Amino acid sequence: MPNTAATKVTLEIDGAEFDDITNFTEDERPLGKQVKYMNKLGYAATTTEIGFSFTIVVNVNENYDFLEQLRNATTVVEYQGGDRVIFLNCNPTSIGEKSSNGEDEITYDISWASEQRKSEPA
């Protein structure tokens, strides 16, 4: 995971692109855990879980049923210096309450799980 902040995040769902995204954070990826045996401690590998979260801004005037379409998405994250990370087959694990700015925008905080993470260095 690059040490710089994301400069652009794009969510792609069935050909539609959403790029008004803020507060991107990639979750920690556990590699293993400590396990207790009778007289000692050991180590067990775990299945890698790939996850991230962000806040997305949706225009209320768009005729796109946003929450119903959040399946099998692709998320592309671009970092300073040109590095890119692509998350494939993304599905939401939780969606926060929607909030409105009182005009024409609604925001959602969404946490995601992804089946695959690909890094593309600059």
Backbone atoms as SQL, in Angstrom:
CREATE TABLE atoms (id INTEGER PRIMARY KEY, chain TEXT, resi INTEGER, resn TEXT, atom TEXT, x REAL, y REAL, z REAL);
INSERT INTO atoms VALUES
  (1, 'A', 1, 'MET', 'N', 0.850, -1.168, 0.000),
  (2, 'A', 1, 'MET', 'CA', 0.000, 0.000, 0.000),
  (3, 'A', 1, 'MET', 'C', 0.892, 1.226, 0.000),
  (4, 'A', 2, 'PRO', 'N', 0.700, 2.133, -0.940),
  (5, 'A', 2, 'PRO', 'CA', 1.519, 3.341, -0.991),
  (6, 'A', 2, 'PRO', 'C', 1.356, 4.178, 0.276),
  (7, 'A', 3, 'ASN', 'N', 2.415, 4.913, 0.632),
  (8, 'A', 3, 'ASN', 'CA', 2.399, 5.725, 1.839),
  (9, 'A', 3, 'ASN', 'C', 1.786, 7.099, 1.634),
  (10, 'A', 4, 'THR', 'N', 1.364, 7.409, 0.425),
  (11, 'A', 4, 'THR', 'CA', 0.787, 8.721, 0.158),
  (12, 'A', 4, 'THR', 'C', -0.727, 8.632, 0.120),
  (13, 'A', 5, 'ALA', 'N', -1.359, 9.780, 0.199),
  (14, 'A', 5, 'ALA', 'CA', -2.821, 9.824, 0.162),
  (15, 'A', 5, 'ALA', 'C', -3.309, 9.590, -1.265),
  (16, 'A', 6, 'ALA', 'N', -4.501, 9.035, -1.366),
  (17, 'A', 6, 'ALA', 'CA', -5.106, 8.819, -2.672),
  (18, 'A', 6, 'ALA', 'C', -5.440, 10.165, -3.305),
  (19, 'A', 7, 'THR', 'N', -5.096, 10.321, -4.588),
  (20, 'A', 7, 'THR', 'CA', -5.409, 11.565, -5.285),
  (21, 'A', 7, 'THR', 'C', -6.718, 11.458, -6.057),
  (22, 'A', 8, 'LYS', 'N', -7.088, 10.238, -6.448),
  (23, 'A', 8, 'LYS', 'CA', -8.343, 10.046, -7.173),
  (24, 'A', 8, 'LYS', 'C', -8.838, 8.630, -6.924),
  (25, 'A', 9, 'VAL', 'N', -10.131, 8.513, -6.664),
  (26, 'A', 9, 'VAL', 'CA', -10.761, 7.206, -6.479),
  (27, 'A', 9, 'VAL', 'C', -11.957, 7.150, -7.408),
  (28, 'A', 10, 'THR', 'N', -12.060, 6.065, -8.184),
  (29, 'A', 10, 'THR', 'CA', -13.163, 5.896, -9.117),
  (30, 'A', 10, 'THR', 'C', -13.842, 4.562, -8.849),
  (31, 'A', 11, 'LEU', 'N', -15.151, 4.592, -8.702),
  (32, 'A', 11, 'LEU', 'CA', -15.963, 3.401, -8.527),
  (33, 'A', 11, 'LEU', 'C', -16.678, 3.122, -9.838),
  (34, 'A', 12, 'GLU', 'N', -16.523, 1.896, -10.364),
  (35, 'A', 12, 'GLU', 'CA', -17.151, 1.523, -11.629),
  (36, 'A', 12, 'GLU', 'C', -18.162, 0.413, -11.372),
  (37, 'A', 13, 'ILE', 'N', -19.430, 0.678, -11.757),
  (38, 'A', 13, 'ILE', 'CA', -20.488, -0.312, -11.589),
  (39, 'A', 13, 'ILE', 'C', -21.241, -0.415, -12.906),
  (40, 'A', 14, 'ASP', 'N', -21.187, -1.572, -13.534),
  (41, 'A', 14, 'ASP', 'CA', -21.912, -1.805, -14.793),
  (42, 'A', 14, 'ASP', 'C', -21.711, -0.689, -15.808),
  (43, 'A', 15, 'GLY', 'N', -20.501, -0.243, -15.981),
  (44, 'A', 15, 'GLY', 'CA', -20.190, 0.792, -16.963),
  (45, 'A', 15, 'GLY', 'C', -20.373, 2.218, -16.478),
  (46, 'A', 16, 'ALA', 'N', -21.048, 2.416, -15.351),
  (47, 'A', 16, 'ALA', 'CA', -21.213, 3.768, -14.801),
  (48, 'A', 16, 'ALA', 'C', -20.035, 4.066, -13.874),
  (49, 'A', 17, 'GLU', 'N', -19.498, 5.277, -13.964),
  (50, 'A', 17, 'GLU', 'CA', -18.359, 5.672, -13.127),
  (51, 'A', 17, 'GLU', 'C', -18.784, 6.755, -12.149),
  (52, 'A', 18, 'PHE', 'N', -18.324, 6.596, -10.908),
  (53, 'A', 18, 'PHE', 'CA', -18.544, 7.582, -9.858),
  (54, 'A', 18, 'PHE', 'C', -17.176, 7.989, -9.348),
  (55, 'A', 19, 'ASP', 'N', -16.867, 9.292, -9.404),
  (56, 'A', 19, 'ASP', 'CA', -15.539, 9.715, -8.967),
  (57, 'A', 19, 'ASP', 'C', -15.576, 10.837, -7.933),
  (58, 'A', 20, 'ASP', 'N', -16.746, 11.130, -7.405),
  (59, 'A', 20, 'ASP', 'CA', -16.845, 12.117, -6.330),
  (60, 'A', 20, 'ASP', 'C', -16.748, 11.366, -5.002),
  (61, 'A', 21, 'ILE', 'N', -15.527, 10.924, -4.699),
  (62, 'A', 21, 'ILE', 'CA', -15.265, 10.052, -3.557),
  (63, 'A', 21, 'ILE', 'C', -14.204, 10.686, -2.669),
  (64, 'A', 22, 'THR', 'N', -14.442, 10.658, -1.363),
  (65, 'A', 22, 'THR', 'CA', -13.499, 11.222, -0.398),
  (66, 'A', 22, 'THR', 'C', -13.242, 10.211, 0.711),
  (67, 'A', 23, 'ASN', 'N', -12.307, 10.529, 1.574),
  (68, 'A', 23, 'ASN', 'CA', -12.006, 9.763, 2.789),
  (69, 'A', 23, 'ASN', 'C', -11.697, 8.291, 2.520),
  (70, 'A', 24, 'PHE', 'N', -10.923, 8.004, 1.475),
  (71, 'A', 24, 'PHE', 'CA', -10.565, 6.620, 1.176),
  (72, 'A', 24, 'PHE', 'C', -9.562, 6.101, 2.200),
  (73, 'A', 25, 'THR', 'N', -9.821, 4.938, 2.759),
  (74, 'A', 25, 'THR', 'CA', -8.863, 4.251, 3.634),
  (75, 'A', 25, 'THR', 'C', -8.885, 2.769, 3.307),
  (76, 'A', 26, 'GLU', 'N', -7.694, 2.216, 3.220),
  (77, 'A', 26, 'GLU', 'CA', -7.570, 0.775, 2.986),
  (78, 'A', 26, 'GLU', 'C', -7.394, 0.097, 4.334),
  (79, 'A', 27, 'ASP', 'N', -8.141, -0.969, 4.554),
  (80, 'A', 27, 'ASP', 'CA', -8.084, -1.680, 5.829),
  (81, 'A', 27, 'ASP', 'C', -6.808, -2.504, 5.926),
  (82, 'A', 28, 'GLU', 'N', -6.438, -2.810, 7.164),
  (83, 'A', 28, 'GLU', 'CA', -5.296, -3.695, 7.372),
  (84, 'A', 28, 'GLU', 'C', -5.619, -5.069, 6.810),
  (85, 'A', 29, 'ARG', 'N', -4.589, -5.738, 6.346),
  (86, 'A', 29, 'ARG', 'CA', -4.758, -7.059, 5.757),
  (87, 'A', 29, 'ARG', 'C', -4.081, -8.088, 6.657),
  (88, 'A', 30, 'PRO', 'N', -4.846, -8.801, 7.490),
  (89, 'A', 30, 'PRO', 'CA', -4.220, -9.766, 8.393),
  (90, 'A', 30, 'PRO', 'C', -3.586, -10.919, 7.623),
  (91, 'A', 31, 'LEU', 'N', -2.401, -11.295, 8.050),
  (92, 'A', 31, 'LEU', 'CA', -1.691, -12.400, 7.409),
  (93, 'A', 31, 'LEU', 'C', -1.722, -13.663, 8.252),
  (94, 'A', 32, 'GLY', 'N', -1.881, -13.488, 9.557),
  (95, 'A', 32, 'GLY', 'CA', -1.910, -14.637, 10.450),
  (96, 'A', 32, 'GLY', 'C', -2.298, -14.194, 11.841),
  (97, 'A', 33, 'LYS', 'N', -2.377, -15.159, 12.735),
  (98, 'A', 33, 'LYS', 'CA', -2.695, -14.823, 14.112),
  (99, 'A', 33, 'LYS', 'C', -1.995, -15.782, 15.057),
  (100, 'A', 34, 'GLN', 'N', -1.860, -15.330, 16.273),
  (101, 'A', 34, 'GLN', 'CA', -1.229, -16.130, 17.301),
  (102, 'A', 34, 'GLN', 'C', -2.256, -17.105, 17.872),
  (103, 'A', 35, 'VAL', 'N', -1.849, -18.358, 18.051),
  (104, 'A', 35, 'VAL', 'CA', -2.749, -19.363, 18.615),
  (105, 'A', 35, 'VAL', 'C', -2.095, -19.991, 19.843),
  (106, 'A', 36, 'LYS', 'N', -2.918, -20.365, 20.791),
  (107, 'A', 36, 'LYS', 'CA', -2.418, -20.966, 22.024),
  (108, 'A', 36, 'LYS', 'C', -2.466, -22.485, 21.920),
  (109, 'A', 37, 'TYR', 'N', -1.342, -23.106, 22.241),
  (110, 'A', 37, 'TYR', 'CA', -1.279, -24.555, 22.400),
  (111, 'A', 37, 'TYR', 'C', -1.223, -24.826, 23.893),
  (112, 'A', 38, 'MET', 'N', -1.134, -26.066, 24.260),
  (113, 'A', 38, 'MET', 'CA', -1.127, -26.387, 25.686),
  (114, 'A', 38, 'MET', 'C', 0.006, -25.718, 26.455),
  (115, 'A', 39, 'ASN', 'N', 1.214, -25.808, 25.919),
  (116, 'A', 39, 'ASN', 'CA', 2.367, -25.285, 26.647),
  (117, 'A', 39, 'ASN', 'C', 3.132, -24.199, 25.910),
  (118, 'A', 40, 'LYS', 'N', 2.626, -23.735, 24.823),
  (119, 'A', 40, 'LYS', 'CA', 3.353, -22.714, 24.068),
  (120, 'A', 40, 'LYS', 'C', 2.400, -21.958, 23.149),
  (121, 'A', 41, 'LEU', 'N', 2.937, -20.952, 22.503),
  (122, 'A', 41, 'LEU', 'CA', 2.186, -20.178, 21.531),
  (123, 'A', 41, 'LEU', 'C', 2.652, -20.549, 20.131),
  (124, 'A', 42, 'GLY', 'N', 1.753, -20.509, 19.186),
  (125, 'A', 42, 'GLY', 'CA', 2.099, -20.816, 17.811),
  (126, 'A', 42, 'GLY', 'C', 1.539, -19.752, 16.879),
  (127, 'A', 43, 'TYR', 'N', 1.655, -20.029, 15.611),
  (128, 'A', 43, 'TYR', 'CA', 1.223, -19.088, 14.586),
  (129, 'A', 43, 'TYR', 'C', 0.381, -19.843, 13.558),
  (130, 'A', 44, 'ALA', 'N', -0.712, -19.239, 13.140),
  (131, 'A', 44, 'ALA', 'CA', -1.557, -19.837, 12.103),
  (132, 'A', 44, 'ALA', 'C', -1.814, -18.800, 11.017),
  (133, 'A', 45, 'ALA', 'N', -1.644, -19.210, 9.783),
  (134, 'A', 45, 'ALA', 'CA', -1.940, -18.318, 8.660),
  (135, 'A', 45, 'ALA', 'C', -3.448, -18.169, 8.531),
  (136, 'A', 46, 'THR', 'N', -3.882, -16.995, 8.092),
  (137, 'A', 46, 'THR', 'CA', -5.303, -16.757, 7.900),
  (138, 'A', 46, 'THR', 'C', -5.569, -16.418, 6.434),
  (139, 'A', 47, 'THR', 'N', -6.805, -16.492, 6.051),
  (140, 'A', 47, 'THR', 'CA', -7.197, -16.073, 4.718),
  (141, 'A', 47, 'THR', 'C', -7.085, -14.553, 4.649),
  (142, 'A', 48, 'THR', 'N', -6.444, -14.056, 3.619),
  (143, 'A', 48, 'THR', 'CA', -6.274, -12.622, 3.479),
  (144, 'A', 48, 'THR', 'C', -7.611, -11.973, 3.164),
  (145, 'A', 49, 'GLU', 'N', -7.950, -10.980, 3.948),
  (146, 'A', 49, 'GLU', 'CA', -9.174, -10.230, 3.721),
  (147, 'A', 49, 'GLU', 'C', -8.798, -8.865, 3.157),
  (148, 'A', 50, 'ILE', 'N', -9.344, -8.525, 2.022),
  (149, 'A', 50, 'ILE', 'CA', -9.051, -7.255, 1.370),
  (150, 'A', 50, 'ILE', 'C', -10.253, -6.349, 1.578),
  (151, 'A', 51, 'GLY', 'N', -10.027, -5.193, 2.163),
  (152, 'A', 51, 'GLY', 'CA', -11.136, -4.290, 2.419),
  (153, 'A', 51, 'GLY', 'C', -10.711, -2.837, 2.373),
  (154, 'A', 52, 'PHE', 'N', -11.684, -1.977, 2.213),
  (155, 'A', 52, 'PHE', 'CA', -11.449, -0.543, 2.192),
  (156, 'A', 52, 'PHE', 'C', -12.776, 0.156, 2.468),
  (157, 'A', 53, 'SER', 'N', -12.698, 1.461, 2.692),
  (158, 'A', 53, 'SER', 'CA', -13.919, 2.242, 2.898),
  (159, 'A', 53, 'SER', 'C', -13.716, 3.631, 2.320),
  (160, 'A', 54, 'PHE', 'N', -14.821, 4.284, 2.002),
  (161, 'A', 54, 'PHE', 'CA', -14.778, 5.650, 1.520),
  (162, 'A', 54, 'PHE', 'C', -16.142, 6.297, 1.677),
  (163, 'A', 55, 'THR', 'N', -16.162, 7.603, 1.459),
  (164, 'A', 55, 'THR', 'CA', -17.406, 8.365, 1.432),
  (165, 'A', 55, 'THR', 'C', -17.670, 8.739, -0.014),
  (166, 'A', 56, 'ILE', 'N', -18.889, 8.483, -0.477),
  (167, 'A', 56, 'ILE', 'CA', -19.236, 8.808, -1.856),
  (168, 'A', 56, 'ILE', 'C', -20.343, 9.852, -1.856),
  (169, 'A', 57, 'VAL', 'N', -20.237, 10.778, -2.803),
  (170, 'A', 57, 'VAL', 'CA', -21.226, 11.838, -2.961),
  (171, 'A', 57, 'VAL', 'C', -22.044, 11.519, -4.201),
  (172, 'A', 58, 'VAL', 'N', -23.365, 11.466, -4.048),
  (173, 'A', 58, 'VAL', 'CA', -24.264, 11.142, -5.149),
  (174, 'A', 58, 'VAL', 'C', -25.211, 12.318, -5.361),
  (175, 'A', 59, 'ASN', 'N', -25.379, 12.718, -6.604),
  (176, 'A', 59, 'ASN', 'CA', -26.301, 13.800, -6.943),
  (177, 'A', 59, 'ASN', 'C', -27.726, 13.259, -6.909),
  (178, 'A', 60, 'VAL', 'N', -28.612, 13.894, -6.161),
  (179, 'A', 60, 'VAL', 'CA', -29.988, 13.408, -6.028),
  (180, 'A', 60, 'VAL', 'C', -30.778, 13.544, -7.324),
  (181, 'A', 61, 'ASN', 'N', -30.307, 14.327, -8.249),
  (182, 'A', 61, 'ASN', 'CA', -31.012, 14.517, -9.515),
  (183, 'A', 61, 'ASN', 'C', -30.726, 13.421, -10.531),
  (184, 'A', 62, 'GLU', 'N', -29.724, 12.575, -10.263),
  (185, 'A', 62, 'GLU', 'CA', -29.399, 11.495, -11.194),
  (186, 'A', 62, 'GLU', 'C', -30.429, 10.384, -11.057),
  (187, 'A', 63, 'ASN', 'N', -30.847, 9.830, -12.169),
  (188, 'A', 63, 'ASN', 'CA', -31.804, 8.729, -12.161),
  (189, 'A', 63, 'ASN', 'C', -31.056, 7.403, -12.113),
  (190, 'A', 64, 'TYR', 'N', -30.328, 7.185, -11.051),
  (191, 'A', 64, 'TYR', 'CA', -29.549, 5.961, -10.905),
  (192, 'A', 64, 'TYR', 'C', -29.813, 5.430, -9.508),
  (193, 'A', 65, 'ASP', 'N', -30.392, 4.254, -9.423),
  (194, 'A', 65, 'ASP', 'CA', -30.704, 3.668, -8.125),
  (195, 'A', 65, 'ASP', 'C', -29.413, 3.144, -7.524),
  (196, 'A', 66, 'PHE', 'N', -28.693, 4.037, -6.894),
  (197, 'A', 66, 'PHE', 'CA', -27.321, 3.786, -6.478),
  (198, 'A', 66, 'PHE', 'C', -27.178, 2.576, -5.552),
  (199, 'A', 67, 'LEU', 'N', -27.927, 2.532, -4.480),
  (200, 'A', 67, 'LEU', 'CA', -27.732, 1.471, -3.487),
  (201, 'A', 67, 'LEU', 'C', -28.118, 0.093, -4.008),
  (202, 'A', 68, 'GLU', 'N', -29.028, 0.023, -4.950),
  (203, 'A', 68, 'GLU', 'CA', -29.433, -1.265, -5.505),
  (204, 'A', 68, 'GLU', 'C', -28.376, -1.847, -6.444),
  (205, 'A', 69, 'GLN', 'N', -27.459, -1.023, -6.927),
  (206, 'A', 69, 'GLN', 'CA', -26.487, -1.460, -7.922),
  (207, 'A', 69, 'GLN', 'C', -25.116, -1.793, -7.342),
  (208, 'A', 70, 'LEU', 'N', -24.960, -1.730, -6.043),
  (209, 'A', 70, 'LEU', 'CA', -23.639, -1.908, -5.439),
  (210, 'A', 70, 'LEU', 'C', -23.238, -3.382, -5.355),
  (211, 'A', 71, 'ARG', 'N', -22.978, -4.000, -6.472),
  (212, 'A', 71, 'ARG', 'CA', -22.526, -5.382, -6.512),
  (213, 'A', 71, 'ARG', 'C', -21.458, -5.528, -7.595),
  (214, 'A', 72, 'ASN', 'N', -20.462, -6.338, -7.316),
  (215, 'A', 72, 'ASN', 'CA', -19.408, -6.654, -8.281),
  (216, 'A', 72, 'ASN', 'C', -18.811, -5.408, -8.926),
  (217, 'A', 73, 'ALA', 'N', -18.511, -4.439, -8.107),
  (218, 'A', 73, 'ALA', 'CA', -17.931, -3.183, -8.583),
  (219, 'A', 73, 'ALA', 'C', -16.415, -3.309, -8.724),
  (220, 'A', 74, 'THR', 'N', -15.838, -2.369, -9.431),
  (221, 'A', 74, 'THR', 'CA', -14.387, -2.226, -9.532),
  (222, 'A', 74, 'THR', 'C', -14.041, -0.848, -8.994),
  (223, 'A', 75, 'THR', 'N', -13.019, -0.790, -8.154),
  (224, 'A', 75, 'THR', 'CA', -12.584, 0.484, -7.598),
  (225, 'A', 75, 'THR', 'C', -11.129, 0.706, -7.980),
  (226, 'A', 76, 'VAL', 'N', -10.840, 1.859, -8.581),
  (227, 'A', 76, 'VAL', 'CA', -9.486, 2.206, -8.992),
  (228, 'A', 76, 'VAL', 'C', -9.035, 3.377, -8.125),
  (229, 'A', 77, 'VAL', 'N', -7.872, 3.201, -7.464),
  (230, 'A', 77, 'VAL', 'CA', -7.322, 4.228, -6.582),
  (231, 'A', 77, 'VAL', 'C', -5.999, 4.688, -7.176),
  (232, 'A', 78, 'GLU', 'N', -5.881, 5.992, -7.404),
  (233, 'A', 78, 'GLU', 'CA', -4.645, 6.561, -7.936),
  (234, 'A', 78, 'GLU', 'C', -3.962, 7.356, -6.834),
  (235, 'A', 79, 'TYR', 'N', -2.646, 7.156, -6.716),
  (236, 'A', 79, 'TYR', 'CA', -1.854, 7.828, -5.689),
  (237, 'A', 79, 'TYR', 'C', -0.882, 8.805, -6.331),
  (238, 'A', 80, 'GLN', 'N', -0.371, 9.722, -5.516),
  (239, 'A', 80, 'GLN', 'CA', 0.645, 10.650, -6.003),
  (240, 'A', 80, 'GLN', 'C', 1.817, 9.832, -6.531),
  (241, 'A', 81, 'GLY', 'N', 2.401, 10.286, -7.604),
  (242, 'A', 81, 'GLY', 'CA', 3.519, 9.568, -8.203),
  (243, 'A', 81, 'GLY', 'C', 3.076, 8.596, -9.276),
  (244, 'A', 82, 'GLY', 'N', 1.778, 8.408, -9.449),
  (245, 'A', 82, 'GLY', 'CA', 1.287, 7.567, -10.528),
  (246, 'A', 82, 'GLY', 'C', 0.948, 6.137, -10.163),
  (247, 'A', 83, 'ASP', 'N', 1.227, 5.711, -8.935),
  (248, 'A', 83, 'ASP', 'CA', 0.864, 4.350, -8.538),
  (249, 'A', 83, 'ASP', 'C', -0.650, 4.189, -8.559),
  (250, 'A', 84, 'ARG', 'N', -1.097, 3.000, -8.968),
  (251, 'A', 84, 'ARG', 'CA', -2.527, 2.697, -8.978),
  (252, 'A', 84, 'ARG', 'C', -2.774, 1.368, -8.285),
  (253, 'A', 85, 'VAL', 'N', -3.898, 1.279, -7.608),
  (254, 'A', 85, 'VAL', 'CA', -4.346, 0.028, -7.022),
  (255, 'A', 85, 'VAL', 'C', -5.757, -0.213, -7.532),
  (256, 'A', 86, 'ILE', 'N', -5.988, -1.434, -8.031),
  (257, 'A', 86, 'ILE', 'CA', -7.294, -1.783, -8.562),
  (258, 'A', 86, 'ILE', 'C', -7.886, -2.894, -7.688),
  (259, 'A', 87, 'PHE', 'N', -9.089, -2.663, -7.195),
  (260, 'A', 87, 'PHE', 'CA', -9.818, -3.650, -6.407),
  (261, 'A', 87, 'PHE', 'C', -10.913, -4.230, -7.299),
  (262, 'A', 88, 'LEU', 'N', -10.913, -5.553, -7.455),
  (263, 'A', 88, 'LEU', 'CA', -11.868, -6.209, -8.342),
  (264, 'A', 88, 'LEU', 'C', -12.933, -6.969, -7.550),
  (265, 'A', 89, 'ASN', 'N', -14.111, -7.104, -8.134),
  (266, 'A', 89, 'ASN', 'CA', -15.236, -7.819, -7.523),
  (267, 'A', 89, 'ASN', 'C', -15.513, -7.316, -6.118),
  (268, 'A', 90, 'CYS', 'N', -15.761, -6.039, -6.003),
  (269, 'A', 90, 'CYS', 'CA', -16.018, -5.392, -4.716),
  (270, 'A', 90, 'CYS', 'C', -17.502, -5.459, -4.376),
  (271, 'A', 91, 'ASN', 'N', -17.779, -5.771, -3.120),
  (272, 'A', 91, 'ASN', 'CA', -19.145, -5.793, -2.625),
  (273, 'A', 91, 'ASN', 'C', -19.191, -5.094, -1.278),
  (274, 'A', 92, 'PRO', 'N', -20.258, -4.342, -1.007),
  (275, 'A', 92, 'PRO', 'CA', -20.328, -3.598, 0.251),
  (276, 'A', 92, 'PRO', 'C', -20.531, -4.523, 1.439),
  (277, 'A', 93, 'THR', 'N', -19.859, -4.209, 2.541),
  (278, 'A', 93, 'THR', 'CA', -20.066, -4.946, 3.787),
  (279, 'A', 93, 'THR', 'C', -20.919, -4.142, 4.753),
  (280, 'A', 94, 'SER', 'N', -20.892, -2.813, 4.629),
  (281, 'A', 94, 'SER', 'CA', -21.785, -1.968, 5.425),
  (282, 'A', 94, 'SER', 'C', -21.946, -0.620, 4.737),
  (283, 'A', 95, 'ILE', 'N', -23.139, -0.059, 4.889),
  (284, 'A', 95, 'ILE', 'CA', -23.453, 1.252, 4.335),
  (285, 'A', 95, 'ILE', 'C', -23.988, 2.104, 5.469),
  (286, 'A', 96, 'GLY', 'N', -23.325, 3.234, 5.710),
  (287, 'A', 96, 'GLY', 'CA', -23.759, 4.136, 6.767),
  (288, 'A', 96, 'GLY', 'C', -25.011, 4.900, 6.376),
  (289, 'A', 97, 'GLU', 'N', -25.542, 5.612, 7.332),
  (290, 'A', 97, 'GLU', 'CA', -26.719, 6.436, 7.080),
  (291, 'A', 97, 'GLU', 'C', -26.391, 7.504, 6.044),
  (292, 'A', 98, 'LYS', 'N', -27.365, 7.800, 5.198),
  (293, 'A', 98, 'LYS', 'CA', -27.134, 8.853, 4.214),
  (294, 'A', 98, 'LYS', 'C', -27.244, 10.210, 4.907),
  (295, 'A', 99, 'SER', 'N', -26.467, 11.139, 4.407),
  (296, 'A', 99, 'SER', 'CA', -26.563, 12.503, 4.909),
  (297, 'A', 99, 'SER', 'C', -26.644, 13.429, 3.705),
  (298, 'A', 100, 'SER', 'N', -27.299, 14.554, 3.897),
  (299, 'A', 100, 'SER', 'CA', -27.543, 15.481, 2.800),
  (300, 'A', 100, 'SER', 'C', -26.965, 16.841, 3.143),
  (301, 'A', 101, 'ASN', 'N', -26.532, 17.550, 2.102),
  (302, 'A', 101, 'ASN', 'CA', -26.038, 18.905, 2.318),
  (303, 'A', 101, 'ASN', 'C', -27.172, 19.919, 2.239),
  (304, 'A', 102, 'GLY', 'N', -28.402, 19.431, 2.101),
  (305, 'A', 102, 'GLY', 'CA', -29.552, 20.321, 2.034),
  (306, 'A', 102, 'GLY', 'C', -29.856, 20.826, 0.645),
  (307, 'A', 103, 'GLU', 'N', -29.021, 20.497, -0.305),
  (308, 'A', 103, 'GLU', 'CA', -29.243, 20.959, -1.671),
  (309, 'A', 103, 'GLU', 'C', -29.472, 19.779, -2.594),
  (310, 'A', 104, 'ASP', 'N', -28.450, 19.380, -3.332),
  (311, 'A', 104, 'ASP', 'CA', -28.650, 18.326, -4.322),
  (312, 'A', 104, 'ASP', 'C', -27.653, 17.172, -4.192),
  (313, 'A', 105, 'GLU', 'N', -27.017, 17.037, -3.032),
  (314, 'A', 105, 'GLU', 'CA', -26.040, 15.968, -2.862),
  (315, 'A', 105, 'GLU', 'C', -26.353, 15.146, -1.613),
  (316, 'A', 106, 'ILE', 'N', -26.154, 13.838, -1.761),
  (317, 'A', 106, 'ILE', 'CA', -26.296, 12.906, -0.644),
  (318, 'A', 106, 'ILE', 'C', -24.965, 12.174, -0.506),
  (319, 'A', 107, 'THR', 'N', -24.506, 11.954, 0.721),
  (320, 'A', 107, 'THR', 'CA', -23.268, 11.208, 0.937),
  (321, 'A', 107, 'THR', 'C', -23.567, 9.930, 1.704),
  (322, 'A', 108, 'TYR', 'N', -22.784, 8.902, 1.386),
  (323, 'A', 108, 'TYR', 'CA', -22.851, 7.623, 2.071),
  (324, 'A', 108, 'TYR', 'C', -21.440, 7.210, 2.468),
  (325, 'A', 109, 'ASP', 'N', -21.277, 6.683, 3.676),
  (326, 'A', 109, 'ASP', 'CA', -20.029, 6.039, 4.079),
  (327, 'A', 109, 'ASP', 'C', -20.208, 4.550, 3.827),
  (328, 'A', 110, 'ILE', 'N', -19.328, 3.979, 2.998),
  (329, 'A', 110, 'ILE', 'CA', -19.475, 2.584, 2.597),
  (330, 'A', 110, 'ILE', 'C', -18.184, 1.825, 2.875),
  (331, 'A', 111, 'SER', 'N', -18.312, 0.659, 3.491),
  (332, 'A', 111, 'SER', 'CA', -17.187, -0.258, 3.680),
  (333, 'A', 111, 'SER', 'C', -17.338, -1.393, 2.669),
  (334, 'A', 112, 'TRP', 'N', -16.211, -1.830, 2.141),
  (335, 'A', 112, 'TRP', 'CA', -16.203, -2.796, 1.050),
  (336, 'A', 112, 'TRP', 'C', -15.301, -3.986, 1.355),
  (337, 'A', 113, 'ALA', 'N', -15.630, -5.117, 0.735),
  (338, 'A', 113, 'ALA', 'CA', -14.747, -6.280, 0.678),
  (339, 'A', 113, 'ALA', 'C', -14.449, -6.523, -0.795),
  (340, 'A', 114, 'SER', 'N', -13.229, -6.943, -1.075),
  (341, 'A', 114, 'SER', 'CA', -12.822, -7.160, -2.456),
  (342, 'A', 114, 'SER', 'C', -12.198, -8.542, -2.583),
  (343, 'A', 115, 'GLU', 'N', -12.417, -9.184, -3.725),
  (344, 'A', 115, 'GLU', 'CA', -11.840, -10.503, -3.951),
  (345, 'A', 115, 'GLU', 'C', -10.393, -10.438, -4.410),
  (346, 'A', 116, 'GLN', 'N', -10.005, -9.334, -5.042),
  (347, 'A', 116, 'GLN', 'CA', -8.663, -9.243, -5.587),
  (348, 'A', 116, 'GLN', 'C', -8.156, -7.808, -5.533),
  (349, 'A', 117, 'ARG', 'N', -6.855, -7.664, -5.250),
  (350, 'A', 117, 'ARG', 'CA', -6.198, -6.359, -5.203),
  (351, 'A', 117, 'ARG', 'C', -4.984, -6.425, -6.118),
  (352, 'A', 118, 'LYS', 'N', -4.929, -5.536, -7.110),
  (353, 'A', 118, 'LYS', 'CA', -3.801, -5.490, -8.035),
  (354, 'A', 118, 'LYS', 'C', -3.109, -4.145, -7.926),
  (355, 'A', 119, 'SER', 'N', -1.794, -4.157, -7.742),
  (356, 'A', 119, 'SER', 'CA', -1.007, -2.927, -7.698),
  (357, 'A', 119, 'SER', 'C', -0.346, -2.703, -9.043),
  (358, 'A', 120, 'GLU', 'N', -0.371, -1.454, -9.493),
  (359, 'A', 120, 'GLU', 'CA', 0.303, -1.065, -10.732),
  (360, 'A', 120, 'GLU', 'C', 1.235, 0.091, -10.423),
  (361, 'A', 121, 'PRO', 'N', 2.537, -0.178, -10.295),
  (362, 'A', 121, 'PRO', 'CA', 3.480, 0.918, -10.006),
  (363, 'A', 121, 'PRO', 'C', 3.586, 1.879, -11.184),
  (364, 'A', 122, 'ALA', 'N', 4.002, 3.103, -10.867),
  (365, 'A', 122, 'ALA', 'CA', 4.135, 4.147, -11.894),
  (366, 'A', 122, 'ALA', 'C', 5.202, 3.789, -12.893);
